Amino acid sequence: MTVSLEQLRRCHFAVDLGAARTRVYVKGAGLVVDQPSAAAVNTRSGALIAVGEFAEQMTGRTPDYIKVVRPVCGGTVVDIEMAQRMLRHLLGDKTHRTLRRKPRLRAAACAPHGADPLAQRATVETLVGLGARRVELVDTLIAAAVGCGLPVERPEATMIMVCGAAATQVAVLSLGSIVAAERIPVGGEAVDHAIVQHLRHAHELVLPTQSVRPLHLALSGNGLTPHGPASAEIHGRDVATGLARSVRVDTAAVRNAIQTPLTAVLDGIGKVLRDCPPDLVADLADRGIVMVGGSALLPGFDQMLRRATGMPVHIAERPDVCAAQGLGAMLEGRIEPLQLNPLAA
């Protein structure tokens, strides 16, 4: 996935296809799409009923013949046709027609670090179906680092952690390249699953799909630290009776329940640091880790990392859109490559 800045400047639009949200940046117009990666389909007729936010709200609330699907899983397009239909509706007829009129339409897209050729091919095929004649793939880690303003082109270490819904990617960057990186198959969905399983086993409560985020909000502030609220009220369905029931959830028990997935993230950070040259690790002791991605907003996650690593941990200003903004900055030509003057003979 080695692509030059000159090639990216020729692109007309960029897409960040995430497991949780899809974002589209159009050159000259900015970020035009920021919607959940979900589509509601009528299984009887095959018709697309809703996409994005509306389809997300329909999750778990539809009759049997309507199914809410997610064409992207773990940063990989698993249903190319549905991903194309979803993107067309999210872009809208006007924007889509404007892009199709471009001569030799070019697109850029984020690809997870270490994505296999099949996953890369699926992303390319999705955008080719939208009319792109050429698709440039950019590593998500590079795009996110550019989007949050890190000096990736300089000969000094910067460490970034992309906290996605399905996976967490950690990397150390220097001179515009990845020095060491690790992709951990643990993300926000794993944390949600741990909370749901804890409530089922400890309180015999089945949590509705849309209720995990409110629990996160109940833990806001110092949520993952002992200084957070002692308890939070949550509503769900009783496993035995099937009736609605409310329980007071001990937040300390919730913190213990999500330690397992978060420990895997810490192990990944340790592996990346061990693979780095000592000089770069010394740089990181001062600069620390920058967190991006939607799951970076998990309450108290940054404080837990700070205690475990002993390094400064910062959350980007808008962590959820950093990758798309980074691609946009490359398309608009706002990133200048490092110029090295050759030594005279």
KEMARPA-375792 format. One record per residue (C-alpha): residue number from 1; chain; x, y, z. Coordinates in nm, 2 decimals, always signed. Each point is the difference from the previous one (the first is absolute). Layout:
<sites>
<rodren NUM, marza A, X X, Y Y, Z Z>
...
</sites>
This chain:
<sites>
<rodren 1, marza A, X +0.00, Y +0.00, Z +0.00>
<rodren 2, marza A, X +0.28, Y +0.24, Z -0.08>
<rodren 3, marza A, X -0.16, Y +0.30, Z -0.17>
<rodren 4, marza A, X +0.15, Y +0.34, Z -0.07>
<rodren 5, marza A, X -0.15, Y +0.33, Z +0.10>
<rodren 6, marza A, X +0.00, Y +0.10, Z -0.36>
<rodren 7, marza A, X -0.23, Y -0.29, Z -0.09>
<rodren 8, marza A, X -0.23, Y +0.09, Z +0.29>
<rodren 9, marza A, X -0.03, Y +0.36, Z -0.12>
<rodren 10, marza A, X -0.15, Y -0.13, Z -0.32>
<rodren 11, marza A, X -0.28, Y -0.18, Z +0.19>
<rodren 12, marza A, X -0.35, Y +0.16, Z +0.00>
<rodren 13, marza A, X -0.14, Y -0.16, Z +0.31>
<rodren 14, marza A, X +0.10, Y -0.22, Z +0.30>
<rodren 15, marza A, X -0.18, Y -0.27, Z +0.20>
<rodren 16, marza A, X +0.06, Y -0.13, Z +0.35>
<rodren 17, marza A, X -0.21, Y -0.32, Z +0.01>
<rodren 18, marza A, X -0.01, Y -0.10, Z +0.37>
<rodren 19, marza A, X -0.18, Y -0.28, Z +0.18>
<rodren 20, marza A, X -0.20, Y +0.26, Z +0.20>
<rodren 21, marza A, X -0.02, Y +0.31, Z -0.22>
<rodren 22, marza A, X +0.06, Y +0.10, Z -0.37>
<rodren 23, marza A, X +0.15, Y +0.33, Z -0.08>
<rodren 24, marza A, X +0.04, Y +0.16, Z -0.35>
<rodren 25, marza A, X +0.22, Y +0.31, Z -0.07>
<rodren 26, marza A, X -0.05, Y +0.17, Z -0.33>
<rodren 27, marza A, X +0.27, Y +0.23, Z -0.13>
<rodren 28, marza A, X -0.10, Y +0.36, Z +0.02>
<rodren 29, marza A, X -0.32, Y -0.08, Z +0.20>
<rodren 30, marza A, X +0.15, Y -0.16, Z +0.32>
<rodren 31, marza A, X -0.15, Y -0.28, Z +0.21>
<rodren 32, marza A, X -0.34, Y -0.06, Z -0.17>
<rodren 33, marza A, X -0.09, Y -0.34, Z +0.17>
<rodren 34, marza A, X +0.04, Y -0.11, Z +0.36>
<rodren 35, marza A, X -0.26, Y -0.28, Z +0.06>
<rodren 36, marza A, X -0.02, Y -0.34, Z +0.16>
<rodren 37, marza A, X +0.11, Y -0.29, Z -0.23>
<rodren 38, marza A, X -0.35, Y -0.16, Z +0.00>
<rodren 39, marza A, X -0.27, Y -0.08, Z -0.26>
<rodren 40, marza A, X -0.35, Y -0.13, Z +0.05>
<rodren 41, marza A, X -0.12, Y -0.24, Z -0.27>
<rodren 42, marza A, X -0.34, Y -0.15, Z -0.09>
<rodren 43, marza A, X +0.10, Y -0.37, Z -0.03>
<rodren 44, marza A, X -0.32, Y -0.08, Z -0.20>
<rodren 45, marza A, X +0.06, Y +0.26, Z -0.28>
<rodren 46, marza A, X +0.37, Y +0.08, Z +0.05>
<rodren 47, marza A, X -0.09, Y +0.37, Z +0.02>
<rodren 48, marza A, X +0.22, Y +0.23, Z +0.21>
<rodren 49, marza A, X -0.22, Y +0.16, Z +0.26>
<rodren 50, marza A, X +0.24, Y +0.22, Z +0.20>
<rodren 51, marza A, X +0.37, Y +0.07, Z +0.04>
<rodren 52, marza A, X +0.22, Y +0.18, Z +0.26>
<rodren 53, marza A, X -0.16, Y +0.15, Z +0.31>
<rodren 54, marza A, X -0.35, Y -0.12, Z -0.07>
<rodren 55, marza A, X +0.11, Y -0.35, Z -0.07>
<rodren 56, marza A, X +0.20, Y +0.00, Z +0.32>
<rodren 57, marza A, X -0.31, Y +0.10, Z +0.20>
<rodren 58, marza A, X -0.19, Y -0.29, Z -0.15>
<rodren 59, marza A, X +0.25, Y -0.26, Z +0.14>
<rodren 60, marza A, X -0.19, Y -0.26, Z +0.21>
<rodren 61, marza A, X -0.34, Y +0.17, Z -0.07>
<rodren 62, marza A, X -0.10, Y -0.14, Z -0.34>
<rodren 63, marza A, X -0.24, Y -0.26, Z -0.11>
<rodren 64, marza A, X +0.13, Y -0.33, Z -0.14>
<rodren 65, marza A, X +0.01, Y +0.10, Z -0.36>
<rodren 66, marza A, X +0.22, Y +0.31, Z +0.07>
<rodren 67, marza A, X +0.36, Y -0.06, Z +0.07>
<rodren 68, marza A, X +0.26, Y +0.25, Z +0.12>
<rodren 69, marza A, X +0.34, Y -0.09, Z -0.15>
<rodren 70, marza A, X +0.35, Y +0.13, Z +0.03>
<rodren 71, marza A, X +0.20, Y -0.03, Z -0.32>
<rodren 72, marza A, X +0.33, Y +0.08, Z +0.17>
<rodren 73, marza A, X +0.15, Y -0.22, Z +0.28>
<rodren 74, marza A, X +0.33, Y +0.07, Z +0.16>
<rodren 75, marza A, X +0.10, Y +0.26, Z -0.26>
<rodren 76, marza A, X -0.06, Y -0.25, Z -0.28>
<rodren 77, marza A, X -0.28, Y +0.01, Z -0.25>
<rodren 78, marza A, X -0.19, Y -0.33, Z +0.03>
<rodren 79, marza A, X -0.29, Y +0.08, Z -0.23>
<rodren 80, marza A, X +0.12, Y +0.21, Z -0.30>
<rodren 81, marza A, X -0.34, Y +0.04, Z -0.16>
<rodren 82, marza A, X -0.16, Y +0.12, Z +0.32>
<rodren 83, marza A, X +0.29, Y +0.23, Z +0.08>
<rodren 84, marza A, X -0.04, Y +0.16, Z -0.35>
<rodren 85, marza A, X -0.38, Y +0.05, Z +0.05>
<rodren 86, marza A, X +0.05, Y +0.14, Z +0.34>
<rodren 87, marza A, X +0.26, Y +0.25, Z -0.12>
<rodren 88, marza A, X -0.21, Y +0.11, Z -0.29>
<rodren 89, marza A, X -0.29, Y +0.09, Z +0.23>
<rodren 90, marza A, X +0.22, Y +0.16, Z +0.26>
<rodren 91, marza A, X +0.16, Y +0.23, Z -0.27>
<rodren 92, marza A, X -0.34, Y +0.09, Z -0.15>
<rodren 93, marza A, X -0.09, Y +0.03, Z -0.37>
<rodren 94, marza A, X +0.14, Y +0.35, Z -0.04>
<rodren 95, marza A, X +0.35, Y -0.07, Z +0.14>
<rodren 96, marza A, X +0.02, Y -0.34, Z -0.17>
<rodren 97, marza A, X -0.09, Y +0.16, Z -0.34>
<rodren 98, marza A, X +0.26, Y +0.27, Z +0.05>
<rodren 99, marza A, X +0.27, Y -0.25, Z +0.07>
<rodren 100, marza A, X -0.09, Y -0.22, Z -0.29>
<rodren 101, marza A, X +0.04, Y +0.29, Z -0.24>
<rodren 102, marza A, X +0.36, Y +0.04, Z +0.10>
<rodren 103, marza A, X +0.24, Y -0.12, Z -0.28>
<rodren 104, marza A, X +0.19, Y -0.30, Z +0.12>
<rodren 105, marza A, X -0.14, Y +0.01, Z +0.35>
<rodren 106, marza A, X +0.25, Y -0.09, Z +0.26>
<rodren 107, marza A, X -0.06, Y -0.11, Z +0.36>
<rodren 108, marza A, X +0.20, Y -0.06, Z +0.32>
<rodren 109, marza A, X -0.09, Y -0.23, Z +0.28>
<rodren 110, marza A, X +0.12, Y -0.10, Z +0.34>
<rodren 111, marza A, X +0.12, Y -0.36, Z +0.05>
<rodren 112, marza A, X +0.08, Y -0.16, Z +0.34>
<rodren 113, marza A, X +0.37, Y -0.06, Z +0.07>
<rodren 114, marza A, X +0.11, Y -0.34, Z -0.12>
<rodren 115, marza A, X -0.32, Y -0.06, Z -0.21>
<rodren 116, marza A, X +0.03, Y -0.30, Z -0.22>
<rodren 117, marza A, X -0.02, Y +0.04, Z -0.38>
<rodren 118, marza A, X -0.36, Y -0.14, Z +0.00>
<rodren 119, marza A, X -0.12, Y +0.27, Z +0.24>
<rodren 120, marza A, X +0.18, Y +0.27, Z -0.20>
<rodren 121, marza A, X -0.16, Y -0.13, Z -0.32>
<rodren 122, marza A, X -0.35, Y +0.01, Z +0.16>
<rodren 123, marza A, X +0.05, Y +0.37, Z +0.09>
<rodren 124, marza A, X +0.12, Y +0.08, Z -0.36>
<rodren 125, marza A, X -0.29, Y -0.19, Z -0.16>
<rodren 126, marza A, X -0.25, Y +0.19, Z +0.22>
<rodren 127, marza A, X +0.12, Y +0.34, Z -0.12>
<rodren 128, marza A, X +0.04, Y -0.12, Z -0.36>
<rodren 129, marza A, X -0.37, Y -0.08, Z +0.02>
<rodren 130, marza A, X -0.06, Y +0.37, Z +0.08>
<rodren 131, marza A, X +0.17, Y +0.10, Z -0.32>
<rodren 132, marza A, X +0.36, Y +0.05, Z +0.11>
<rodren 133, marza A, X +0.25, Y -0.08, Z -0.28>
<rodren 134, marza A, X +0.29, Y -0.02, Z +0.25>
<rodren 135, marza A, X +0.01, Y -0.06, Z +0.38>
<rodren 136, marza A, X +0.30, Y +0.09, Z +0.23>
<rodren 137, marza A, X +0.02, Y -0.18, Z +0.33>
<rodren 138, marza A, X +0.15, Y +0.18, Z +0.30>
<rodren 139, marza A, X +0.08, Y -0.17, Z +0.33>
<rodren 140, marza A, X -0.25, Y +0.10, Z +0.27>
<rodren 141, marza A, X +0.28, Y +0.07, Z +0.24>
<rodren 142, marza A, X +0.17, Y +0.25, Z -0.23>
<rodren 143, marza A, X -0.33, Y +0.17, Z -0.09>
<rodren 144, marza A, X -0.11, Y +0.03, Z +0.37>
<rodren 145, marza A, X +0.34, Y +0.14, Z +0.10>
<rodren 146, marza A, X -0.02, Y +0.27, Z -0.27>
<rodren 147, marza A, X -0.36, Y +0.08, Z +0.09>
<rodren 148, marza A, X +0.09, Y +0.07, Z +0.36>
<rodren 149, marza A, X +0.29, Y +0.22, Z -0.09>
<rodren 150, marza A, X +0.29, Y -0.22, Z +0.10>
<rodren 151, marza A, X +0.34, Y +0.09, Z -0.17>
<rodren 152, marza A, X +0.03, Y -0.34, Z -0.17>
<rodren 153, marza A, X +0.25, Y +0.12, Z -0.26>
<rodren 154, marza A, X +0.26, Y +0.10, Z +0.25>
<rodren 155, marza A, X +0.29, Y -0.22, Z +0.13>
<rodren 156, marza A, X -0.16, Y -0.04, Z +0.35>
<rodren 157, marza A, X -0.22, Y -0.25, Z +0.15>
<rodren 158, marza A, X -0.38, Y +0.04, Z +0.02>
<rodren 159, marza A, X -0.22, Y -0.28, Z +0.14>
<rodren 160, marza A, X -0.36, Y -0.03, Z -0.11>
<rodren 161, marza A, X -0.28, Y -0.23, Z +0.11>
<rodren 162, marza A, X -0.30, Y -0.04, Z -0.22>
<rodren 163, marza A, X -0.29, Y -0.13, Z +0.22>
<rodren 164, marza A, X -0.26, Y -0.14, Z -0.24>
<rodren 165, marza A, X -0.32, Y -0.20, Z +0.06>
<rodren 166, marza A, X +0.15, Y -0.33, Z -0.10>
<rodren 167, marza A, X +0.37, Y +0.04, Z +0.04>
<rodren 168, marza A, X +0.27, Y +0.22, Z +0.16>
<rodren 169, marza A, X +0.31, Y +0.10, Z -0.20>
<rodren 170, marza A, X +0.31, Y +0.13, Z +0.16>
<rodren 171, marza A, X +0.31, Y +0.13, Z -0.18>
<rodren 172, marza A, X +0.31, Y +0.21, Z +0.04>
<rodren 173, marza A, X +0.06, Y +0.23, Z -0.30>
<rodren 174, marza A, X +0.32, Y +0.18, Z -0.11>
<rodren 175, marza A, X +0.10, Y +0.17, Z -0.33>
<rodren 176, marza A, X -0.35, Y -0.06, Z -0.14>
<rodren 177, marza A, X +0.02, Y -0.38, Z +0.04>
<rodren 178, marza A, X -0.11, Y -0.26, Z +0.25>
<rodren 179, marza A, X +0.30, Y -0.12, Z +0.21>
<rodren 180, marza A, X -0.20, Y -0.26, Z +0.20>
<rodren 181, marza A, X -0.37, Y -0.08, Z +0.02>
<rodren 182, marza A, X -0.24, Y -0.25, Z +0.14>
<rodren 183, marza A, X -0.37, Y -0.07, Z -0.07>
<rodren 184, marza A, X -0.19, Y -0.14, Z +0.30>
<rodren 185, marza A, X -0.34, Y -0.16, Z -0.08>
<rodren 186, marza A, X -0.16, Y +0.18, Z +0.29>
<rodren 187, marza A, X -0.20, Y +0.32, Z -0.03>
<rodren 188, marza A, X -0.31, Y +0.17, Z +0.13>
<rodren 189, marza A, X -0.22, Y -0.29, Z -0.09>
<rodren 190, marza A, X +0.20, Y -0.23, Z +0.22>
<rodren 191, marza A, X -0.05, Y +0.23, Z +0.29>
<rodren 192, marza A, X -0.37, Y +0.02, Z -0.07>
<rodren 193, marza A, X -0.02, Y -0.38, Z -0.01>
<rodren 194, marza A, X +0.18, Y -0.03, Z +0.33>
<rodren 195, marza A, X -0.25, Y +0.23, Z +0.16>
<rodren 196, marza A, X -0.30, Y -0.18, Z -0.14>
<rodren 197, marza A, X +0.14, Y -0.34, Z +0.11>
<rodren 198, marza A, X +0.07, Y +0.13, Z +0.35>
<rodren 199, marza A, X -0.36, Y +0.13, Z +0.04>
<rodren 200, marza A, X -0.14, Y -0.33, Z -0.13>
<rodren 201, marza A, X +0.20, Y -0.21, Z +0.25>
<rodren 202, marza A, X +0.00, Y +0.23, Z +0.30>
<rodren 203, marza A, X -0.35, Y +0.15, Z -0.02>
<rodren 204, marza A, X -0.18, Y -0.24, Z -0.24>
<rodren 205, marza A, X -0.08, Y +0.30, Z -0.22>
<rodren 206, marza A, X +0.00, Y +0.01, Z -0.38>
<rodren 207, marza A, X +0.11, Y +0.34, Z -0.11>
<rodren 208, marza A, X -0.16, Y +0.16, Z -0.31>
<rodren 209, marza A, X +0.23, Y +0.08, Z -0.28>
<rodren 210, marza A, X -0.03, Y +0.38, Z +0.04>
<rodren 211, marza A, X +0.06, Y -0.01, Z +0.38>
<rodren 212, marza A, X +0.37, Y -0.06, Z +0.01>
<rodren 213, marza A, X +0.09, Y +0.36, Z -0.09>
<rodren 214, marza A, X -0.22, Y +0.14, Z +0.28>
<rodren 215, marza A, X +0.20, Y -0.21, Z +0.24>
<rodren 216, marza A, X +0.32, Y +0.15, Z -0.13>
<rodren 217, marza A, X -0.15, Y +0.34, Z +0.06>
<rodren 218, marza A, X -0.09, Y -0.10, Z +0.36>
<rodren 219, marza A, X +0.37, Y -0.08, Z +0.04>
<rodren 220, marza A, X +0.10, Y +0.34, Z -0.15>
<rodren 221, marza A, X +0.28, Y +0.22, Z +0.15>
<rodren 222, marza A, X +0.21, Y -0.24, Z +0.20>
<rodren 223, marza A, X -0.21, Y -0.30, Z -0.11>
<rodren 224, marza A, X +0.28, Y -0.26, Z -0.02>
<rodren 225, marza A, X +0.17, Y +0.12, Z +0.31>
<rodren 226, marza A, X -0.08, Y -0.06, Z +0.37>
<rodren 227, marza A, X -0.09, Y +0.37, Z +0.03>
<rodren 228, marza A, X -0.31, Y -0.04, Z -0.23>
<rodren 229, marza A, X -0.36, Y -0.05, Z +0.11>
<rodren 230, marza A, X -0.06, Y -0.30, Z +0.23>
<rodren 231, marza A, X -0.31, Y -0.12, Z -0.19>
<rodren 232, marza A, X -0.22, Y +0.06, Z -0.30>
<rodren 233, marza A, X -0.36, Y -0.09, Z -0.08>
<rodren 234, marza A, X -0.06, Y -0.20, Z -0.31>
<rodren 235, marza A, X -0.31, Y -0.14, Z -0.16>
<rodren 236, marza A, X -0.04, Y -0.33, Z -0.18>
<rodren 237, marza A, X -0.20, Y -0.33, Z -0.03>
<rodren 238, marza A, X +0.00, Y -0.27, Z +0.27>
<rodren 239, marza A, X +0.15, Y -0.32, Z -0.13>
<rodren 240, marza A, X -0.26, Y -0.22, Z +0.18>
<rodren 241, marza A, X -0.32, Y +0.19, Z -0.03>
<rodren 242, marza A, X +0.06, Y +0.21, Z -0.31>
<rodren 243, marza A, X -0.14, Y +0.30, Z +0.18>
<rodren 244, marza A, X +0.16, Y +0.34, Z +0.01>
<rodren 245, marza A, X +0.22, Y +0.06, Z +0.31>
<rodren 246, marza A, X +0.23, Y +0.26, Z +0.13>
<rodren 247, marza A, X +0.31, Y -0.07, Z +0.21>
<rodren 248, marza A, X +0.27, Y +0.20, Z +0.18>
<rodren 249, marza A, X +0.33, Y -0.10, Z -0.16>
<rodren 250, marza A, X +0.32, Y +0.01, Z +0.20>
<rodren 251, marza A, X +0.25, Y +0.19, Z -0.21>
<rodren 252, marza A, X +0.29, Y -0.17, Z +0.17>
<rodren 253, marza A, X -0.12, Y -0.33, Z -0.13>
<rodren 254, marza A, X -0.04, Y +0.14, Z -0.35>
<rodren 255, marza A, X +0.35, Y +0.13, Z +0.01>
<rodren 256, marza A, X +0.12, Y -0.35, Z +0.09>
<rodren 257, marza A, X -0.21, Y -0.15, Z -0.28>
<rodren 258, marza A, X +0.17, Y +0.21, Z -0.27>
<rodren 259, marza A, X +0.35, Y -0.05, Z +0.13>
<rodren 260, marza A, X +0.06, Y -0.30, Z -0.22>
<rodren 261, marza A, X -0.05, Y +0.17, Z -0.34>
<rodren 262, marza A, X +0.19, Y +0.31, Z +0.12>
<rodren 263, marza A, X +0.29, Y -0.21, Z +0.12>
<rodren 264, marza A, X +0.04, Y -0.14, Z -0.35>
<rodren 265, marza A, X +0.04, Y +0.36, Z -0.12>
<rodren 266, marza A, X +0.27, Y +0.07, Z +0.26>
<rodren 267, marza A, X +0.19, Y -0.32, Z -0.12>
<rodren 268, marza A, X -0.01, Y +0.14, Z -0.35>
<rodren 269, marza A, X +0.15, Y +0.33, Z +0.10>
<rodren 270, marza A, X +0.28, Y -0.18, Z +0.19>
<rodren 271, marza A, X +0.08, Y -0.21, Z -0.31>
<rodren 272, marza A, X +0.02, Y +0.31, Z -0.22>
<rodren 273, marza A, X +0.24, Y +0.17, Z +0.25>
<rodren 274, marza A, X +0.22, Y -0.31, Z +0.02>
<rodren 275, marza A, X +0.03, Y +0.00, Z -0.38>
<rodren 276, marza A, X +0.11, Y +0.36, Z -0.01>
<rodren 277, marza A, X +0.35, Y +0.13, Z -0.01>
<rodren 278, marza A, X +0.10, Y +0.15, Z +0.34>
<rodren 279, marza A, X +0.05, Y +0.35, Z -0.14>
<rodren 280, marza A, X -0.36, Y +0.01, Z -0.11>
<rodren 281, marza A, X -0.13, Y -0.14, Z +0.33>
<rodren 282, marza A, X +0.19, Y +0.29, Z +0.18>
<rodren 283, marza A, X -0.19, Y +0.25, Z -0.22>
<rodren 284, marza A, X -0.33, Y -0.16, Z +0.10>
<rodren 285, marza A, X +0.07, Y +0.04, Z +0.37>
<rodren 286, marza A, X -0.06, Y +0.37, Z -0.05>
<rodren 287, marza A, X -0.26, Y +0.01, Z -0.28>
<rodren 288, marza A, X -0.20, Y -0.30, Z +0.11>
<rodren 289, marza A, X -0.29, Y -0.17, Z -0.18>
<rodren 290, marza A, X -0.27, Y +0.18, Z -0.20>
<rodren 291, marza A, X -0.34, Y -0.18, Z +0.00>
<rodren 292, marza A, X -0.24, Y +0.02, Z -0.30>
<rodren 293, marza A, X -0.31, Y -0.19, Z -0.10>
<rodren 294, marza A, X -0.35, Y -0.01, Z +0.14>
<rodren 295, marza A, X +0.10, Y -0.24, Z +0.29>
<rodren 296, marza A, X +0.26, Y +0.24, Z +0.12>
<rodren 297, marza A, X -0.29, Y +0.19, Z +0.16>
<rodren 298, marza A, X -0.07, Y -0.30, Z +0.24>
<rodren 299, marza A, X -0.01, Y +0.18, Z +0.34>
<rodren 300, marza A, X +0.33, Y -0.04, Z +0.19>
<rodren 301, marza A, X +0.17, Y -0.21, Z -0.27>
<rodren 302, marza A, X +0.28, Y +0.26, Z -0.04>
<rodren 303, marza A, X +0.06, Y +0.01, Z +0.38>
<rodren 304, marza A, X +0.03, Y -0.37, Z +0.02>
<rodren 305, marza A, X +0.26, Y +0.00, Z -0.28>
<rodren 306, marza A, X +0.19, Y +0.28, Z +0.17>
<rodren 307, marza A, X +0.02, Y -0.20, Z +0.32>
<rodren 308, marza A, X +0.10, Y -0.32, Z -0.17>
<rodren 309, marza A, X +0.27, Y +0.14, Z -0.24>
<rodren 310, marza A, X +0.13, Y +0.30, Z +0.21>
<rodren 311, marza A, X -0.01, Y +0.20, Z -0.33>
<rodren 312, marza A, X -0.21, Y +0.31, Z -0.07>
<rodren 313, marza A, X -0.32, Y -0.09, Z -0.18>
<rodren 314, marza A, X -0.20, Y +0.26, Z -0.21>
<rodren 315, marza A, X -0.33, Y -0.03, Z -0.18>
<rodren 316, marza A, X -0.02, Y +0.18, Z -0.33>
<rodren 317, marza A, X -0.24, Y +0.30, Z -0.03>
<rodren 318, marza A, X -0.25, Y -0.19, Z -0.22>
<rodren 319, marza A, X +0.12, Y -0.36, Z +0.03>
<rodren 320, marza A, X -0.28, Y -0.16, Z -0.19>
<rodren 321, marza A, X +0.06, Y +0.19, Z -0.33>
<rodren 322, marza A, X +0.39, Y +0.02, Z +0.00>
<rodren 323, marza A, X +0.05, Y -0.27, Z -0.27>
<rodren 324, marza A, X -0.25, Y +0.17, Z -0.24>
<rodren 325, marza A, X +0.15, Y +0.34, Z +0.07>
<rodren 326, marza A, X +0.35, Y -0.13, Z -0.06>
<rodren 327, marza A, X -0.10, Y -0.13, Z -0.34>
<rodren 328, marza A, X -0.17, Y +0.33, Z -0.08>
<rodren 329, marza A, X +0.32, Y +0.19, Z +0.09>
<rodren 330, marza A, X +0.20, Y -0.22, Z -0.24>
<rodren 331, marza A, X -0.26, Y +0.05, Z -0.28>
<rodren 332, marza A, X +0.00, Y +0.38, Z +0.05>
<rodren 333, marza A, X +0.38, Y +0.01, Z -0.01>
<rodren 334, marza A, X +0.04, Y +0.14, Z +0.36>
<rodren 335, marza A, X +0.27, Y -0.25, Z +0.08>
<rodren 336, marza A, X +0.35, Y +0.07, Z -0.14>
<rodren 337, marza A, X +0.25, Y -0.28, Z -0.04>
<rodren 338, marza A, X +0.33, Y +0.03, Z +0.19>
<rodren 339, marza A, X +0.27, Y +0.14, Z -0.24>
<rodren 340, marza A, X +0.35, Y -0.14, Z +0.05>
<rodren 341, marza A, X +0.28, Y +0.19, Z -0.17>
<rodren 342, marza A, X +0.26, Y -0.25, Z -0.14>
<rodren 343, marza A, X +0.35, Y +0.06, Z +0.12>
<rodren 344, marza A, X +0.24, Y +0.14, Z -0.26>
<rodren 345, marza A, X +0.25, Y -0.25, Z -0.13>
</sites>
